[in-house]
Amino acid sequence: MLPKGRLTMSCSKCGVVEDIETIVLRSVREFHMLFPDEKITTKGIYEWCGWVISVNVIRRILKKHFKHIVISNASFFEI
C-alpha cells in the first residue's frame, strides 16, 4: 500500500484505493482472528500494518472504534 493522499492509500499491485480507517479496521479484525489471545495495542497494529500508517493515526482510529483500557502504564483496546 502506498499513500495516495492524507486519508487514503492505494495498492501498488492493483491500484485499488481505500481510506486509511478501513485499512486499520480490517487489519485489527485480521490480527484478532489470527491471535485471539493477544491484546490489541497501538504498537501491535502498527507493526501488523507494516509500519506504513503512523502510530498517531492508528491510535486515533482505535480510540474511535474500540474501548480503550488503561492499566498502570500499559494500555490496550477491547473489541
Backbone torsions as a table, in degrees:
resi	resn	phi	psi	omega
1	MET	NA	138.3	179.4
2	LEU	-123.3	141.9	177.9
3	PRO	-59.3	131.5	179.2
4	LYS	-109.8	-23.7	-180.0
5	GLY	-169.4	-166.8	-178.6
6	ARG	-68.5	-34.3	-173.9
7	LEU	-117.6	5.3	-178.1
8	THR	-133.9	160.7	175.0
9	MET	-137.5	156.0	177.7
10	SER	-125.9	148.2	178.6
11	CYS	-74.3	131.9	-179.2
12	SER	-73.4	-18.8	-178.9
13	LYS	-90.6	-48.0	-174.1
14	CYS	-111.4	-12.3	177.1
15	GLY	84.1	3.0	178.9
16	VAL	-62.4	135.4	-179.7
17	VAL	-107.2	129.4	178.6
18	GLU	-133.1	151.8	175.2
19	ASP	-80.6	153.2	-173.0
20	ILE	-62.2	-36.7	-179.5
21	GLU	-61.2	-42.0	177.8
22	THR	-63.1	-41.4	-180.0
23	ILE	-63.1	-45.9	-178.7
24	VAL	-65.3	-45.4	-179.3
25	LEU	-63.6	-39.3	176.2
26	ARG	-64.8	-40.3	179.0
27	SER	-64.3	-38.3	177.3
28	VAL	-63.2	-45.0	178.7
29	ARG	-60.4	-45.3	179.4
30	GLU	-62.0	-46.4	-179.6
31	PHE	-59.6	-45.1	-178.3
32	HIS	-67.6	-36.2	178.4
33	MET	-67.8	-39.8	-178.1
34	LEU	-79.4	-31.9	-177.3
35	PHE	-130.5	69.4	-174.3
36	PRO	-62.8	-23.2	-179.0
37	ASP	-89.0	-10.5	179.9
38	GLU	-82.9	143.7	176.2
39	LYS	-76.6	145.4	176.9
40	ILE	-83.6	110.5	178.8
41	THR	-120.4	158.7	178.0
42	THR	-59.9	-46.2	-179.1
43	LYS	-63.8	-41.0	179.8
44	GLY	-62.0	-43.8	179.4
45	ILE	-71.7	-34.9	175.9
46	TYR	-58.7	-46.4	178.4
47	GLU	-67.6	-40.5	-178.9
48	TRP	-62.9	-34.8	179.4
49	CYS	-79.9	-0.1	176.6
50	GLY	81.8	26.5	176.6
51	TRP	60.1	25.1	-176.5
52	VAL	-93.5	-37.4	-178.3
53	ILE	-98.1	136.1	-174.5
54	SER	-64.9	151.8	179.5
55	VAL	-59.3	-40.5	-178.9
56	ASN	-63.9	-40.4	178.7
57	VAL	-66.6	-44.8	178.5
58	ILE	-60.4	-46.0	180.0
59	ARG	-59.7	-43.6	179.8
60	ARG	-61.3	-42.9	-179.7
61	ILE	-68.4	-42.4	178.9
62	LEU	-63.0	-42.8	179.1
63	LYS	-64.5	-32.2	-179.2
64	LYS	-71.5	-34.9	-170.8
65	HIS	-108.5	-14.9	-175.2
66	PHE	-132.3	161.4	178.0
67	LYS	-78.3	125.7	-178.1
68	HIS	-90.6	120.4	-179.3
69	ILE	-109.5	125.9	178.3
70	VAL	-117.1	123.1	176.1
71	ILE	-126.1	110.6	-178.8
72	SER	57.8	-120.1	-179.4
73	ASN	-100.8	7.7	178.7
74	ALA	-110.5	149.0	175.9
75	SER	-142.8	155.4	177.8
76	PHE	-153.4	176.1	-177.5
77	PHE	-120.4	139.3	178.3
78	GLU	-100.7	135.2	177.9
79	ILE	-86.0	NA	NA
